[in-house]
């Protein structure tokens, strides 16, 4: 059975887990400010400013950064975060609610790149912080693994 599962995952791609049960684990940000759950076999990339995780083949990346609320609202934070994306990407969906926040999907070609990417941004309110988390992949992978990505967005927890 293990060999069969490995074969199936090989067919759909290392980052695509379409329908398969994926083992998840928490990854901590620099300074242990917050954690987010993602597939256990992904690689955390060293960075002192934000959390960065990539799929084993490098085709999917997740980045996240926490910001102090300082009296702002989630709507203001989300609008600021979404507006910074629109210079490079075209919105593919309206802003929609997820647990503790909102998300919006974009697609476009990042400067210096030749292939389009699917760029999904979530703005989440957790405790005394806002967290911006993004998934960068392609449209096909996001469509096949959307429930997993939504789960990732909804697992952010701020450490005390």
C-alpha positions in Angstrom: 0.0 0.0 0.0 2.8 2.4 0.9 4.4 1.8 -2.6 1.1 2.3 -4.3 0.5 5.6 -2.4 4.1 6.8 -3.4 3.3 5.9 -7.0 0.1 7.8 -7.0 1.7 10.9 -5.4 4.4 10.6 -8.1 1.8 10.7 -10.8 0.1 13.8 -9.5 3.3 15.7 -8.7 5.3 16.2 -5.5 3.3 19.3 -4.5 -0.1 18.0 -5.5 -1.8 15.8 -3.0 -5.2 15.7 -4.7 -7.4 13.7 -2.4 -4.6 12.0 -0.5 -4.4 12.2 3.3 -1.5 14.5 4.0 0.5 14.5 7.3 0.7 18.0 8.6 2.9 19.7 11.2 3.3 23.2 12.7 6.1 25.4 11.4 7.2 28.3 13.7 8.1 31.8 12.5 11.3 33.5 13.3 11.3 34.4 16.9 8.5 31.9 17.5 5.9 34.6 17.2 3.3 32.4 15.4 2.9 29.0 13.8 1.2 27.6 10.8 0.4 24.1 9.8 1.6 22.7 6.5 2.6 19.3 5.0 5.2 17.6 7.2 7.5 16.8 4.3 7.8 20.5 3.2 11.0 22.4 3.8 11.2 25.5 6.0 13.5 28.1 4.5 15.7 30.1 6.9 14.6 33.8 7.0 14.8 36.1 9.9 11.9 38.4 8.8 9.1 36.0 7.8 8.0 32.4 7.7 8.8 30.6 4.4 7.9 27.0 3.6 8.3 25.2 0.2 7.1 22.0 -1.3 9.8 19.3 -1.8 10.1 20.1 -5.5 10.0 23.9 -4.9 6.9 24.4 -7.1 4.8 25.7 -4.2 5.8 28.3 -1.6 4.0 29.6 1.5 5.1 32.8 3.2 3.7 34.5 6.3 4.3 37.6 8.4 2.7 38.8 11.6 1.9 42.4 12.3 0.8 44.1 15.5 -2.9 45.3 15.3 -2.2 48.8 16.7 -5.9 49.6 16.7 -6.5 48.7 13.0 -9.3 46.5 11.7 -9.0 43.3 9.8 -10.7 44.9 6.8 -8.1 47.7 6.7 -5.3 45.3 7.0 -6.7 43.1 4.3 -7.3 46.0 1.9 -3.7 47.2 2.4 -2.4 43.7 1.8 -4.5 43.0 -1.3 -3.7 46.4 -2.8 0.0 45.6 -2.7 -0.5 42.6 -4.9 -2.6 44.2 -7.6 0.4 45.8 -9.4 1.5 42.4 -10.5 -1.5 40.1 -10.4 -5.1 40.2 -11.5 -7.8 39.3 -9.0 -9.4 35.9 -9.9 -12.1 35.9 -7.1 -13.8 38.4 -4.9 -12.6 38.7 -1.3 -14.2 35.9 0.7 -14.3 34.9 4.3 -12.4 32.1 6.0 -12.1 31.2 9.6 -10.5 34.3 11.4 -10.0 36.2 8.2 -10.5 36.8 4.5 -8.7 35.7 1.3 -8.4 36.6 -2.3 -7.0 34.7 -5.3 -4.8 36.3 -8.0 -3.0 35.2 -11.1 -0.3 36.8 -13.2 3.4 36.9 -14.1 5.8 38.1 -11.5 8.4 40.6 -12.9 11.4 38.6 -14.2 9.4 35.4 -14.5 8.0 33.9 -17.7 5.2 31.6 -16.5 2.0 32.7 -14.7 1.6 31.9 -11.1 -1.5 31.6 -8.9 -1.1 33.8 -5.9 -3.5 33.4 -3.0 -3.4 35.9 -0.1 -5.1 35.5 3.2 -5.3 38.2 5.9 -6.0 36.6 9.3 -6.7 38.1 12.7 -5.2 36.1 15.6 -5.1 37.5 19.1 -3.3 40.8 19.1 -1.9 40.3 15.6 -2.8 40.2 12.0 -1.0 37.6 9.9 -0.6 37.8 6.1 -0.1 34.4 4.5 0.4 33.7 0.8 0.5 30.5 -1.3 2.3 30.8 -4.6 1.7 27.9 -7.0 0.0 27.3 -10.4 -3.7 27.3 -11.1 -3.9 23.5 -11.5 -2.2 22.7 -8.2 -4.3 25.3 -6.3 -7.5 23.9 -7.8 -6.5 20.3 -6.9 -5.4 21.2 -3.3 -7.6 24.1 -2.4 -9.0 22.4 0.8 -5.5 21.8 2.1 -4.5 25.4 1.4 -7.6 26.8 3.1 -6.8 24.5 6.1 -3.3 26.0 6.2 -4.7 29.5 6.2 -7.0 28.6 9.1 -4.4 26.9 11.3 -2.4 30.1 12.1 -1.8 30.5 15.9 0.0 33.2 17.7 2.4 32.1 20.4 2.2 33.9 23.8 
